[in-house]
Amino acid sequence: MQRVWRSWLADDPFVLSAQAQANYRHLYWDSFGFGMLSGSTISFVAIYAVRVGASALQVSFLSSGPAVMSLVWSLPAGRWLGERQLGPATFQSGLWARLGYLALAVMPWLVSRALMPWMLLLLLLFVAVPNTFWAVGFNALFADTVAPEHRGFVVGRRSVVLGVSQVLVSLVCGAVLSRLAFPLGYQVVFALGAFGGGLSIYHLGCVRALDAVPVRVGSAQQLTIGGEVRSGAAVGVAVALRLLTRARKTPLIRLALLRGSFGPFIGAYFLFYTVQFITVPLIPIYAVQTLQLPDSVVSIGSALFFVGMGVSAAFLFRLSSRWGHRLVLVGSGLLYLCYPLLNAVARGPLMFYAAALVGGGVWGILNAALLNRLMERVPEDDRPAHMALHHFALHLGILCGSTMAPLLAGALGVRQALFAGAALRVVAGIVFLIFG
């Protein structure tokens, strides 16, 4: 098995230098390690928060708090990284973030259960700062170390590795949580995530810049998006749209760009992100408190979500070629109502599984469609400023949606709030049809 894995990593359909081959292998291992982190810590931290008594407001803060930190620190991160050697600076910031994830594993020994929800939030706010530096640095490093003609292939292979890692680790976490007492099971899960994060950052630190001229700011043709921004996924900036950009001395936030057609377009994206995050904090609360699902069921649901993402992504090129990026975005945006809707009608594990599988399938297409359509509308000669506005809309949408979630749940109840969230996703899809 190890021989097959090494052969697959080395089997690139290009004539590559030895350094490029080594870089690509390290990038694949980086993706595998991040999949371990995503399938364990990022997928289960919100569930853990609910099990230690976190309210809807506190769970929403797990999403909105790191989003605010990313919003505040993303531009300073670009400037800081622009003044330093990119590889070591990215490695150092990622290392600090991984140490924060490791702290999750020991927190139950140090913090009382009553204080745990707020201590979780404080820790994740800390992690969000180096994560922001790491995410910005990673994309600039990726642009400098992967040739433009190779990016589609490398990103595709990283996506495969990420998906396999997420599914396997999610199932392992379910087995661990079903066999170990609380909170020891979660400590093992968080330790596994920290190990995966360490594996990721180690291999990222082994990547070396090529002798070729670095890609100009904003000119990269391939961007990467992380997995579904689900409950707890906002722990890491990498689950959001990553900008392949470096700092520039000119201001990136130019509000004058909103006066033209790009203003309503980015407004539609902001509405979608806001509506999406209205239900993100509510689903783990609904699964634990209303459906009373055990951790083994939650882990299978998480694995099915990742499976749905991987399967549907295989059809993306065919759909985009036939219908175009805009119609694919509109259609998948409208269909994304199924994730909160199927969860809301669930009364047990089977419908919960169906919601995860179908929701993951829709997100696998929608996640890429958001990027593809954005790239169609962003002028290549002014990409950083336009992408910075998108970055602002993304994190402002996370903040607004997460803030509205507990208010809606308090007024209607969690199940009814999920129904309302599904209806609002239809509205967001219609807005995409008009302005997208």
TAQUIFEN-V496129 format. One record per residue. RES is the residue in three letters. PHI is phi as a letter, one per 30 degrees, with the letter a starting at -180 (none if undefined). PSI is psi as a letter, one per 30 degrees, with the letter a starting at -180 (999 if undefined). NEAR is the number of other ideal C-beta (glycine too) atoms within 12 Angstrom. Layout:
RES|PHI|PSI|NEAR / RES|PHI|PSI|NEAR
This chain:
MET|none|e|7 / GLN|d|e|8 / ARG|d|e|9 / VAL|d|e|10 / TRP|d|e|16 / ARG|d|e|14 / SER|d|e|12 / TRP|d|e|20 / LEU|d|e|28 / ALA|d|f|20 / ASP|d|i|17 / ASP|c|k|26 / PRO|d|h|14 / PHE|b|l|19 / VAL|d|j|11 / LEU|c|l|23 / SER|d|l|18 / ALA|d|e|13 / GLN|d|e|20 / ALA|d|e|28 / GLN|e|e|26 / ALA|d|e|22 / ASN|e|e|34 / TYR|d|e|40 / ARG|d|e|31 / HIS|d|e|34 / LEU|d|e|40 / TYR|d|e|40 / TRP|d|e|34 / ASP|e|e|43 / SER|d|e|39 / PHE|d|e|38 / GLY|d|e|40 / PHE|d|e|50 / GLY|d|e|44 / MET|d|e|40 / LEU|d|e|52 / SER|d|e|47 / GLY|d|f|42 / SER|c|d|49 / THR|d|e|52 / ILE|d|e|51 / SER|d|f|52 / PHE|c|f|49 / VAL|d|e|46 / ALA|d|e|45 / ILE|d|e|48 / TYR|d|e|45 / ALA|e|e|41 / VAL|d|e|38 / ARG|d|f|32 / VAL|c|g|30 / GLY|j|g|21 / ALA|d|k|35 / SER|d|l|24 / ALA|e|e|42 / LEU|d|e|27 / GLN|d|e|32 / VAL|d|e|45 / SER|d|e|45 / PHE|d|f|37 / LEU|d|f|49 / SER|c|e|54 / SER|d|e|39 / GLY|d|e|36 / PRO|d|e|48 / ALA|d|e|46 / VAL|d|e|31 / MET|d|e|36 / SER|d|e|44 / LEU|d|e|31 / VAL|d|e|21 / TRP|c|f|31 / SER|d|e|42 / LEU|d|e|33 / PRO|e|e|21 / ALA|d|e|39 / GLY|d|e|38 / ARG|d|e|23 / TRP|d|e|27 / LEU|d|e|39 / GLY|d|f|26 / GLU|c|g|14 / ARG|b|l|23 / GLN|d|k|18 / LEU|d|e|35 / GLY|d|e|30 / PRO|d|e|21 / ALA|d|e|31 / THR|d|e|42 / PHE|d|e|33 / GLN|d|e|24 / SER|d|e|37 / GLY|d|e|43 / LEU|d|e|28 / TRP|d|e|25 / ALA|d|e|47 / ARG|d|e|38 / LEU|d|e|23 / GLY|d|e|39 / TYR|d|e|47 / LEU|d|e|27 / ALA|d|f|29 / LEU|e|e|45 / ALA|d|f|32 / VAL|c|f|22 / MET|e|e|34 / PRO|e|f|28 / TRP|d|f|16 / LEU|c|f|16 / VAL|b|k|21 / SER|d|l|15 / ARG|d|e|21 / ALA|d|e|11 / LEU|c|f|19 / MET|e|e|29 / PRO|e|e|32 / TRP|d|e|26 / MET|d|e|27 / LEU|e|e|43 / LEU|d|e|38 / LEU|d|e|25 / LEU|d|e|35 / LEU|d|f|45 / LEU|d|e|30 / PHE|d|e|25 / VAL|d|e|45 / ALA|d|e|43 / VAL|d|e|31 / PRO|d|f|38 / ASN|d|e|46 / THR|d|e|43 / PHE|d|e|40 / TRP|d|e|46 / ALA|d|e|45 / VAL|d|e|47 / GLY|d|e|47 / PHE|e|e|48 / ASN|d|e|44 / ALA|d|e|42 / LEU|d|e|43 / PHE|d|e|44 / ALA|d|e|39 / ASP|d|f|34 / THR|c|f|41 / VAL|c|k|41 / ALA|d|k|30 / PRO|e|e|24 / GLU|d|f|17 / HIS|c|f|30 / ARG|d|e|28 / GLY|e|e|21 / PHE|d|e|23 / VAL|d|e|36 / VAL|d|e|33 / GLY|d|e|27 / ARG|d|e|31 / ARG|d|e|39 / SER|d|e|34 / VAL|d|e|26 / VAL|d|e|35 / LEU|e|e|40 / GLY|d|e|36 / VAL|d|e|28 / SER|d|e|37 / GLN|d|e|46 / VAL|d|e|38 / LEU|d|e|27 / VAL|d|e|39 / SER|d|e|47 / LEU|d|e|29 / VAL|d|e|32 / CYS|d|e|44 / GLY|d|e|34 / ALA|d|e|23 / VAL|d|e|30 / LEU|d|f|36 / SER|d|f|22 / ARG|c|f|18 / LEU|c|k|19 / ALA|d|l|14 / PHE|d|k|22 / PRO|c|g|31 / LEU|e|e|18 / GLY|e|e|32 / TYR|d|e|39 / GLN|d|e|30 / VAL|d|e|33 / VAL|d|e|46 / PHE|d|e|42 / ALA|d|e|30 / LEU|d|e|38 / GLY|d|e|47 / ALA|d|e|34 / PHE|d|e|27 / GLY|d|e|41 / GLY|d|e|46 / GLY|d|e|30 / LEU|e|e|30 / SER|d|e|43 / ILE|d|f|41 / TYR|d|e|22 / HIS|d|e|31 / LEU|d|e|43 / GLY|d|f|31 / CYS|d|f|26 / VAL|d|k|38 / ARG|b|k|26 / ALA|d|k|23 / LEU|d|l|27 / ASP|d|f|12 / ALA|d|l|18 / VAL|d|k|12 / PRO|d|l|24 / VAL|d|k|29 / ARG|d|l|20 / VAL|e|k|31 / GLY|i|g|31 / SER|c|f|27 / ALA|d|k|34 / GLN|c|f|25 / GLN|b|k|29 / LEU|c|l|36 / THR|b|k|37 / ILE|b|k|39 / GLY|d|a|41 / GLY|d|a|43 / GLU|e|k|44 / VAL|d|i|46 / ARG|c|a|48 / SER|e|k|47 / GLY|i|f|48 / ALA|d|f|44 / ALA|d|g|49 / VAL|e|e|51 / GLY|c|k|45 / VAL|d|f|45 / ALA|d|f|45 / VAL|d|f|40 / ALA|c|l|45 / LEU|d|k|39 / ARG|c|k|37 / LEU|c|k|46 / LEU|d|i|40 / THR|b|l|41 / ARG|c|l|38 / ALA|d|k|29 / ARG|b|l|23 / LYS|d|f|13 / THR|d|k|16 / PRO|d|k|17 / LEU|d|e|33 / ILE|d|j|24 / ARG|b|j|21 / LEU|d|f|17 / ALA|d|f|14 / LEU|d|f|29 / LEU|d|f|22 / ARG|d|f|12 / GLY|c|a|17 / SER|d|f|18 / PHE|d|f|29 / GLY|d|e|21 / PRO|d|e|21 / PHE|d|e|31 / ILE|d|f|38 / GLY|d|e|26 / ALA|d|e|35 / TYR|d|e|42 / PHE|e|e|33 / LEU|d|e|33 / PHE|d|e|46 / TYR|d|e|43 / THR|d|e|36 / VAL|d|e|39 / GLN|e|e|48 / PHE|d|g|47 / ILE|d|e|44 / THR|c|f|52 / VAL|e|e|50 / PRO|d|f|49 / LEU|d|f|48 / ILE|d|e|53 / PRO|d|e|42 / ILE|d|e|40 / TYR|d|e|43 / ALA|d|e|44 / VAL|d|e|31 / GLN|d|e|24 / THR|d|e|27 / LEU|d|f|31 / GLN|h|h|19 / LEU|d|k|36 / PRO|d|l|24 / ASP|d|f|37 / SER|d|e|27 / VAL|d|e|30 / VAL|d|e|44 / SER|d|e|40 / ILE|d|e|32 / GLY|d|e|48 / SER|d|e|52 / ALA|d|e|36 / LEU|d|e|35 / PHE|d|e|45 / PHE|d|e|43 / VAL|d|e|31 / GLY|e|e|37 / MET|e|e|44 / GLY|d|e|33 / VAL|d|e|23 / SER|d|e|33 / ALA|d|f|34 / ALA|d|f|20 / PHE|c|f|23 / LEU|d|e|33 / PHE|d|e|19 / ARG|d|e|13 / LEU|d|e|28 / SER|d|e|25 / SER|d|e|13 / ARG|d|e|13 / TRP|c|f|21 / GLY|i|l|17 / HIS|d|e|30 / ARG|d|e|27 / LEU|d|e|23 / VAL|d|e|36 / LEU|d|e|41 / VAL|d|e|31 / GLY|d|e|27 / SER|d|e|42 / GLY|d|e|42 / LEU|d|e|31 / LEU|d|f|30 / TYR|d|f|44 / LEU|d|f|36 / CYS|d|f|34 / TYR|d|e|48 / PRO|d|e|43 / LEU|d|e|30 / LEU|d|e|35 / ASN|d|e|44 / ALA|d|e|34 / VAL|d|f|24 / ALA|d|k|32 / ARG|b|f|18 / GLY|a|a|19 / PRO|d|e|24 / LEU|d|e|19 / MET|d|e|26 / PHE|d|e|37 / TYR|d|e|30 / ALA|d|e|26 / ALA|d|e|43 / ALA|d|e|42 / LEU|d|e|32 / VAL|d|e|33 / GLY|d|e|49 / GLY|d|e|38 / GLY|d|e|33 / VAL|d|e|41 / TRP|d|e|42 / GLY|e|e|37 / ILE|d|e|42 / LEU|d|e|45 / ASN|e|e|42 / ALA|d|e|37 / ALA|d|e|41 / LEU|e|e|44 / LEU|d|e|34 / ASN|d|e|32 / ARG|d|e|35 / LEU|d|e|35 / MET|d|f|29 / GLU|d|e|21 / ARG|c|f|32 / VAL|c|k|35 / PRO|d|k|19 / GLU|d|f|17 / ASP|d|f|12 / ASP|b|h|24 / ARG|d|e|32 / PRO|e|e|38 / ALA|d|e|30 / HIS|d|e|35 / MET|d|e|42 / ALA|d|e|35 / LEU|d|e|37 / HIS|d|e|42 / HIS|e|e|44 / PHE|d|e|35 / ALA|d|e|38 / LEU|e|e|40 / HIS|d|f|42 / LEU|d|e|29 / GLY|d|e|39 / ILE|e|e|46 / LEU|d|e|32 / CYS|d|e|28 / GLY|d|e|39 / SER|d|e|44 / THR|d|e|27 / MET|d|f|34 / ALA|e|e|46 / PRO|d|e|32 / LEU|d|e|20 / LEU|d|e|33 / ALA|d|e|35 / GLY|d|e|18 / ALA|d|e|14 / LEU|c|f|22 / GLY|j|l|20 / VAL|d|e|36 / ARG|d|e|28 / GLN|d|e|22 / ALA|d|e|35 / LEU|d|e|41 / PHE|d|e|27 / ALA|d|e|29 / GLY|d|e|39 / ALA|d|e|34 / ALA|d|e|25 / LEU|d|f|33 / ARG|d|e|39 / VAL|d|e|26 / VAL|e|e|24 / ALA|d|e|40 / GLY|d|e|34 / ILE|d|e|22 / VAL|d|e|28 / PHE|e|e|40 / LEU|d|e|21 / ILE|d|e|18 / PHE|c|f|26 / GLY|d|999|38
